[in-house]
Structures are given as C-alpha cells and as structure tokens.
Amino acid sequence: MYKKIINGCIDNPIVSSVFAVDFLLLLFIRPPAFFSLLMLGTLAGCSMYLGQKTALFK
C-alpha cells in the first residue's frame, strides 16, 4: 500500500507538490477566509486526483 502511494506521488510530481505546499500553508499559516476556502478546495481536488491515480483498494 505504501509503495503505491510513493509511486503515485513520484508519477505526479506537480500535483503532489501542490498538495504538500497547500496542506502545510493551511496547517501553519492562517490565511484570510476566502483564500482559505479556495485553498481547501484545491486540497480536496488534489487529494481526490491522487486517490484516483493510486487506486489503493482495487
């Protein structure tokens, strides 16, 4: 399972880096409300995309 996650992140470097940066910004910095909602939507979209690409429970 971990090998699929690592391979999915390596195969999609732009999406995984956007996911990591977005997550860390939301975790450590308190952006304004509208920007926070926009970033949360981006985080959800990236996680759904990576989840579809890795297909862990097939």
MDAnalysis code that builds the backbone (N, CA, C; Angstrom):
import MDAnalysis as mda
import numpy as np

u = mda.Universe.empty(174, n_residues=58, atom_resindex=np.repeat(np.arange(58), 3), trajectory=True)
u.add_TopologyAttr("name", ["N", "CA", "C"] * 58)
u.add_TopologyAttr("resid", np.arange(1, 59))
u.add_TopologyAttr("resname", ["MET", "TYR", "LYS", "LYS", "ILE", "ILE", "ASN", "GLY", "CYS", "ILE", "ASP", "ASN", "PRO", "ILE", "VAL", "SER", "SER", "VAL", "PHE", "ALA", "VAL", "ASP", "PHE", "LEU", "LEU", "LEU", "LEU", "PHE", "ILE", "ARG", "PRO", "PRO", "ALA", "PHE", "PHE", "SER", "LEU", "LEU", "MET", "LEU", "GLY", "THR", "LEU", "ALA", "GLY", "CYS", "SER", "MET", "TYR", "LEU", "GLY", "GLN", "LYS", "THR", "ALA", "LEU", "PHE", "LYS"])
u.atoms.positions = np.array([
    [0.826, -1.186, 0.000],
    [0.000, 0.000, 0.000],
    [0.874, 1.256, 0.000],
    [1.906, 1.286, 0.828],
    [2.773, 2.460, 0.875],
    [3.551, 2.628, -0.419],
    [3.886, 1.501, -1.050],
    [4.613, 1.567, -2.314],
    [3.747, 2.217, -3.396],
    [2.431, 1.927, -3.397],
    [1.529, 2.554, -4.364],
    [1.425, 4.056, -4.120],
    [1.397, 4.468, -2.869],
    [1.309, 5.894, -2.548],
    [2.578, 6.616, -2.981],
    [3.729, 6.035, -2.685],
    [5.003, 6.642, -3.082],
    [5.118, 6.709, -4.604],
    [4.736, 5.635, -5.293],
    [4.794, 5.639, -6.748],
    [3.810, 6.640, -7.346],
    [2.647, 6.798, -6.740],
    [1.681, 7.785, -7.216],
    [2.193, 9.205, -7.057],
    [2.903, 9.470, -5.967],
    [3.485, 10.802, -5.760],
    [4.656, 11.049, -6.695],
    [5.421, 10.026, -7.001],
    [6.550, 10.179, -7.919],
    [6.052, 10.351, -9.354],
    [4.991, 9.654, -9.719],
    [4.455, 9.754, -11.078],
    [3.784, 11.098, -11.342],
    [3.267, 11.752, -10.311],
    [2.579, 13.039, -10.441],
    [3.250, 14.079, -9.550],
    [4.438, 14.565, -9.925],
    [5.176, 15.444, -9.013],
    [4.527, 16.817, -8.822],
    [3.889, 17.347, -9.840],
    [3.284, 18.683, -9.703],
    [2.101, 18.632, -8.755],
    [1.243, 17.628, -8.919],
    [0.058, 17.514, -8.064],
    [0.457, 17.225, -6.628],
    [1.433, 16.351, -6.435],
    [1.834, 16.030, -5.068],
    [2.549, 17.202, -4.395],
    [3.300, 17.997, -5.150],
    [3.940, 19.161, -4.538],
    [2.920, 20.246, -4.218],
    [1.927, 20.446, -5.083],
    [0.849, 21.401, -4.778],
    [0.086, 20.945, -3.538],
    [-0.166, 19.644, -3.440],
    [-0.856, 19.091, -2.275],
    [-0.065, 19.344, -0.994],
    [1.233, 19.074, -1.028],
    [2.061, 19.233, 0.167],
    [2.171, 20.698, 0.586],
    [2.402, 21.590, -0.378],
    [2.537, 23.011, -0.055],
    [1.218, 23.573, 0.453],
    [0.123, 23.195, -0.195],
    [-1.194, 23.671, 0.216],
    [-1.535, 23.193, 1.622],
    [-1.248, 21.928, 1.916],
    [-1.518, 21.383, 3.243],
    [-0.700, 22.089, 4.318],
    [0.578, 22.307, 4.043],
    [1.433, 22.948, 5.041],
    [1.059, 24.420, 5.250],
    [0.676, 25.112, 4.178],
    [0.233, 26.503, 4.333],
    [-1.038, 26.593, 5.162],
    [-1.976, 25.698, 4.912],
    [-3.216, 25.711, 5.695],
    [-2.970, 25.299, 7.143],
    [-1.966, 24.457, 7.362],
    [-1.690, 23.977, 8.713],
    [-0.978, 25.017, 9.564],
    [-0.006, 25.723, 8.987],
    [0.835, 26.603, 9.784],
    [0.537, 28.097, 9.636],
    [-0.114, 28.496, 8.550],
    [-0.404, 29.913, 8.329],
    [-1.909, 30.089, 8.277],
    [-2.415, 31.117, 8.914],
    [-3.857, 31.386, 8.924],
    [-4.199, 32.391, 7.829],
    [-4.512, 31.915, 6.602],
    [-4.853, 32.846, 5.524],
    [-6.249, 33.438, 5.741],
    [-6.597, 34.502, 5.016],
    [-7.946, 35.055, 5.103],
    [-9.003, 34.015, 4.705],
    [-10.244, 34.278, 5.069],
    [-11.305, 33.273, 4.933],
    [-11.519, 32.846, 3.481],
    [-11.623, 33.788, 2.562],
    [-11.886, 33.420, 1.169],
    [-10.725, 32.627, 0.579],
    [-9.508, 33.078, 0.838],
    [-8.327, 32.374, 0.337],
    [-8.211, 30.994, 0.977],
    [-8.608, 30.880, 2.230],
    [-8.580, 29.600, 2.915],
    [-9.566, 28.614, 2.282],
    [-10.752, 29.095, 1.915],
    [-11.723, 28.231, 1.252],
    [-11.229, 27.797, -0.123],
    [-10.595, 28.704, -0.840],
    [-10.040, 28.377, -2.145],
    [-8.938, 27.319, -2.019],
    [-8.084, 27.475, -1.024],
    [-7.015, 26.509, -0.795],
    [-7.566, 25.163, -0.338],
    [-8.632, 25.179, 0.453],
    [-9.244, 23.937, 0.907],
    [-9.863, 23.184, -0.268],
    [-10.471, 23.907, -1.199],
    [-10.997, 23.270, -2.403],
    [-9.901, 22.665, -3.255],
    [-8.786, 23.378, -3.368],
    [-7.641, 22.852, -4.112],
    [-7.077, 21.608, -3.440],
    [-7.020, 21.625, -2.123],
    [-6.528, 20.469, -1.376],
    [-7.435, 19.262, -1.583],
    [-8.744, 19.478, -1.569],
    [-9.682, 18.377, -1.795],
    [-9.553, 17.835, -3.215],
    [-9.408, 18.720, -4.178],
    [-9.248, 18.279, -5.564],
    [-7.975, 17.487, -5.780],
    [-6.875, 17.952, -5.197],
    [-5.600, 17.230, -5.329],
    [-5.677, 15.863, -4.656],
    [-6.314, 15.788, -3.497],
    [-6.397, 14.505, -2.809],
    [-7.288, 13.531, -3.565],
    [-8.375, 14.027, -4.177],
    [-9.216, 13.138, -4.981],
    [-8.476, 12.654, -6.220],
    [-7.698, 13.533, -6.847],
    [-6.925, 13.150, -8.028],
    [-5.876, 12.103, -7.684],
    [-5.139, 12.331, -6.608],
    [-4.122, 11.357, -6.209],
    [-4.749, 10.042, -5.762],
    [-5.902, 10.106, -5.115],
    [-6.597, 8.894, -4.724],
    [-7.066, 8.088, -5.913],
    [-7.517, 8.770, -6.961],
    [-7.932, 8.082, -8.175],
    [-6.737, 7.471, -8.909],
    [-5.617, 8.171, -8.906],
    [-4.436, 7.678, -9.614],
    [-3.779, 6.499, -8.892],
    [-3.813, 6.495, -7.561],
    [-3.171, 5.388, -6.854],
    [-4.077, 4.169, -6.796],
    [-5.392, 4.343, -6.683],
    [-6.375, 3.246, -6.649],
    [-5.932, 2.155, -5.663],
    [-5.874, 2.507, -4.386],
    [-5.359, 1.601, -3.375],
    [-6.239, 0.364, -3.176],
    [-7.545, 0.538, -3.176],
    [-8.450, -0.577, -2.836],
    [-9.164, -1.058, -4.089],
    [-8.401, -1.654, -4.982],
    [-8.965, -2.141, -6.234],
    [-9.162, -3.623, -6.169],
])
